[in-house]
Amino acid sequence: MYLGVTNDLARRIYEHKNKIVKGFTEKYNVNKLVYFEETGDVRSALTREKEIKKWRREKKNALVISINPEWKDLAEEEKDFSLWSK
């Protein structure tokens, strides 16, 4: 499971799906958006990312399941990510 922070979710999804940026997602063929959160504050985003990265896999899975029980690719389901604000 990949976790990251971005200021442009649509661009980042495009980069991952097209393997434009070398790294974890390219190496492990991670190409589905199954969960995301939005905030206007970069510091809180980074704090939240670090918090979730410390969790065990089971807790991360439960977070995904809480909003996406079928693990659908949200990038395919919804193009207007502003509607998903938490």
TITOR-778045 format. One record per residue (C-alpha): residue number from 1; x, y negated, z; residue in three letters. Coordinates in steps of 0.1 Angstrom, whole numbers, plus 2048, in hexadecimal, padded with zeros to 3 digits. Each point is the difference from the previous one (the first is absolute). Layout:
N
<site><resi>NUM</resi><x>X</x><y>Y</y><z>Z</z><resn>ALA</resn></site>
...
! end
This chain:
86
<site><resi>1</resi><x>800</x><y>800</y><z>800</z><resn>MET</resn></site>
<site><resi>2</resi><x>80E</x><y>7DE</y><z>7F5</z><resn>TYR</resn></site>
<site><resi>3</resi><x>7FA</x><y>7E1</y><z>814</z><resn>LEU</resn></site>
<site><resi>4</resi><x>808</x><y>7DD</y><z>7F4</z><resn>GLY</resn></site>
<site><resi>5</resi><x>7F8</x><y>7DB</y><z>801</z><resn>VAL</resn></site>
<site><resi>6</resi><x>7F9</x><y>7EB</y><z>7E1</z><resn>THR</resn></site>
<site><resi>7</resi><x>7F2</x><y>7DE</y><z>7F8</z><resn>ASN</resn></site>
<site><resi>8</resi><x>7F0</x><y>80E</y><z>7E0</z><resn>ASP</resn></site>
<site><resi>9</resi><x>7EF</x><y>821</y><z>803</z><resn>LEU</resn></site>
<site><resi>10</resi><x>7F5</x><y>803</y><z>7DC</z><resn>ALA</resn></site>
<site><resi>11</resi><x>824</x><y>7FA</y><z>7F4</z><resn>ARG</resn></site>
<site><resi>12</resi><x>80F</x><y>818</y><z>819</z><resn>ARG</resn></site>
<site><resi>13</resi><x>7E7</x><y>81C</y><z>7F5</z><resn>ILE</resn></site>
<site><resi>14</resi><x>80A</x><y>7FA</y><z>7DC</z><resn>TYR</resn></site>
<site><resi>15</resi><x>825</x><y>803</y><z>809</z><resn>GLU</resn></site>
<site><resi>16</resi><x>7FB</x><y>820</y><z>813</z><resn>HIS</resn></site>
<site><resi>17</resi><x>7E9</x><y>811</y><z>7E6</z><resn>LYS</resn></site>
<site><resi>18</resi><x>819</x><y>7F7</y><z>7E4</z><resn>ASN</resn></site>
<site><resi>19</resi><x>81F</x><y>808</y><z>815</z><resn>LYS</resn></site>
<site><resi>20</resi><x>80F</x><y>7DE</y><z>7F9</z><resn>ILE</resn></site>
<site><resi>21</resi><x>811</x><y>7FD</y><z>821</z><resn>VAL</resn></site>
<site><resi>22</resi><x>819</x><y>81B</y><z>80A</z><resn>LYS</resn></site>
<site><resi>23</resi><x>7FC</x><y>80F</y><z>822</z><resn>GLY</resn></site>
<site><resi>24</resi><x>7EA</x><y>816</y><z>816</z><resn>PHE</resn></site>
<site><resi>25</resi><x>7E0</x><y>7FF</y><z>7EB</z><resn>THR</resn></site>
<site><resi>26</resi><x>813</x><y>809</y><z>7E0</z><resn>GLU</resn></site>
<site><resi>27</resi><x>815</x><y>81B</y><z>811</z><resn>LYS</resn></site>
<site><resi>28</resi><x>7E1</x><y>811</y><z>810</z><resn>TYR</resn></site>
<site><resi>29</resi><x>7E7</x><y>7F8</y><z>7E5</z><resn>ASN</resn></site>
<site><resi>30</resi><x>7EA</x><y>7EC</y><z>818</z><resn>VAL</resn></site>
<site><resi>31</resi><x>7E6</x><y>7EE</y><z>7EA</z><resn>ASN</resn></site>
<site><resi>32</resi><x>7DF</x><y>7FE</y><z>812</z><resn>LYS</resn></site>
<site><resi>33</resi><x>7F4</x><y>7E4</y><z>816</z><resn>LEU</resn></site>
<site><resi>34</resi><x>7EC</x><y>810</y><z>81C</z><resn>VAL</resn></site>
<site><resi>35</resi><x>7FF</x><y>7E5</y><z>81A</z><resn>TYR</resn></site>
<site><resi>36</resi><x>809</x><y>7DC</y><z>804</z><resn>PHE</resn></site>
<site><resi>37</resi><x>7FB</x><y>7E2</y><z>817</z><resn>GLU</resn></site>
<site><resi>38</resi><x>801</x><y>7DB</y><z>7F8</z><resn>GLU</resn></site>
<site><resi>39</resi><x>80C</x><y>7E3</y><z>814</z><resn>THR</resn></site>
<site><resi>40</resi><x>80B</x><y>7DC</y><z>7F7</z><resn>GLY</resn></site>
<site><resi>41</resi><x>81C</x><y>802</y><z>819</z><resn>ASP</resn></site>
<site><resi>42</resi><x>821</x><y>810</y><z>7F5</z><resn>VAL</resn></site>
<site><resi>43</resi><x>80C</x><y>805</y><z>824</z><resn>ARG</resn></site>
<site><resi>44</resi><x>7E1</x><y>813</y><z>80B</z><resn>SER</resn></site>
<site><resi>45</resi><x>802</x><y>815</y><z>7E0</z><resn>ALA</resn></site>
<site><resi>46</resi><x>824</x><y>80A</y><z>807</z><resn>LEU</resn></site>
<site><resi>47</resi><x>7F8</x><y>807</y><z>825</z><resn>THR</resn></site>
<site><resi>48</resi><x>7E3</x><y>816</y><z>7F5</z><resn>ARG</resn></site>
<site><resi>49</resi><x>816</x><y>812</y><z>7E7</z><resn>GLU</resn></site>
<site><resi>50</resi><x>81A</x><y>808</y><z>81A</z><resn>LYS</resn></site>
<site><resi>51</resi><x>7E5</x><y>80B</y><z>819</z><resn>GLU</resn></site>
<site><resi>52</resi><x>7F1</x><y>819</y><z>7E7</z><resn>ILE</resn></site>
<site><resi>53</resi><x>822</x><y>80D</y><z>7F5</z><resn>LYS</resn></site>
<site><resi>54</resi><x>806</x><y>80B</y><z>823</z><resn>LYS</resn></site>
<site><resi>55</resi><x>7E1</x><y>816</y><z>801</z><resn>TRP</resn></site>
<site><resi>56</resi><x>7FF</x><y>825</y><z>7FB</z><resn>ARG</resn></site>
<site><resi>57</resi><x>7F3</x><y>80C</y><z>7DF</z><resn>ARG</resn></site>
<site><resi>58</resi><x>7DF</x><y>80C</y><z>810</z><resn>GLU</resn></site>
<site><resi>59</resi><x>7F8</x><y>7DD</y><z>80C</z><resn>LYS</resn></site>
<site><resi>60</resi><x>808</x><y>7F1</y><z>7DE</z><resn>LYS</resn></site>
<site><resi>61</resi><x>7E9</x><y>819</y><z>7F0</z><resn>ASN</resn></site>
<site><resi>62</resi><x>7E4</x><y>7F8</y><z>818</z><resn>ALA</resn></site>
<site><resi>63</resi><x>804</x><y>7DB</y><z>7F7</z><resn>LEU</resn></site>
<site><resi>64</resi><x>7FC</x><y>808</y><z>7DB</z><resn>VAL</resn></site>
<site><resi>65</resi><x>7E3</x><y>818</y><z>807</z><resn>ILE</resn></site>
<site><resi>66</resi><x>7EE</x><y>7E5</y><z>814</z><resn>SER</resn></site>
<site><resi>67</resi><x>7FA</x><y>7EC</y><z>7E0</z><resn>ILE</resn></site>
<site><resi>68</resi><x>807</x><y>818</y><z>7E4</z><resn>ASN</resn></site>
<site><resi>69</resi><x>7F7</x><y>824</y><z>80B</z><resn>PRO</resn></site>
<site><resi>70</resi><x>804</x><y>80E</y><z>7DD</z><resn>GLU</resn></site>
<site><resi>71</resi><x>823</x><y>7F0</y><z>7FB</z><resn>TRP</resn></site>
<site><resi>72</resi><x>7F4</x><y>7F0</y><z>7E0</z><resn>LYS</resn></site>
<site><resi>73</resi><x>817</x><y>7E9</y><z>7ED</z><resn>ASP</resn></site>
<site><resi>74</resi><x>7F2</x><y>7DE</y><z>80B</z><resn>LEU</resn></site>
<site><resi>75</resi><x>812</x><y>7EF</y><z>7E3</z><resn>ALA</resn></site>
<site><resi>76</resi><x>7EA</x><y>814</y><z>7E8</z><resn>GLU</resn></site>
<site><resi>77</resi><x>7E0</x><y>7FB</y><z>815</z><resn>GLU</resn></site>
<site><resi>78</resi><x>803</x><y>7DB</y><z>806</z><resn>GLU</resn></site>
<site><resi>79</resi><x>811</x><y>7E5</y><z>7EC</z><resn>LYS</resn></site>
<site><resi>80</resi><x>7F6</x><y>7E3</y><z>816</z><resn>ASP</resn></site>
<site><resi>81</resi><x>815</x><y>806</y><z>81F</z><resn>PHE</resn></site>
<site><resi>82</resi><x>7F3</x><y>7E1</y><z>812</z><resn>SER</resn></site>
<site><resi>83</resi><x>7E0</x><y>813</y><z>807</z><resn>LEU</resn></site>
<site><resi>84</resi><x>813</x><y>818</y><z>816</z><resn>TRP</resn></site>
<site><resi>85</resi><x>80D</x><y>7E7</y><z>819</z><resn>SER</resn></site>
<site><resi>86</resi><x>802</x><y>80E</y><z>823</z><resn>LYS</resn></site>
! end
